[in-house]
Amino acid sequence: MVTCIFYLKGRTKIITKEFANNCWIDFKMDFGESKNEVKQVRIIENDETETLCELNHFLRNYVLPEHR
């Protein structure tokens, strides 16, 4: 499982799924109106390694093209 923390203006949204791609799909379905507010995404893997990246990097490296 992967946990993605989406950092928006003044708030965060946390989603845990099997893959980061699936976290983004759920984020868009549940908070689609806020996707332009996302500044950074923290990805926390099963082994507790963390990656903090800008949204563009997250989309390019973790999300399939058809879900961007």
C-alpha angles and dihedrals in degrees: 000000000000128000118209121194111199113205112211132169104302097341146057135222120206122202128175121198140143093270136018088241089062091049089057092048090053092044091054092047095047102032104017093140088061100048092102089057094061110113103168140003126212113205116200115192128204091262088056095249111145134207123191114197143161116262094253091055091047092051094046096046107030108026126071113241094246091059099047 
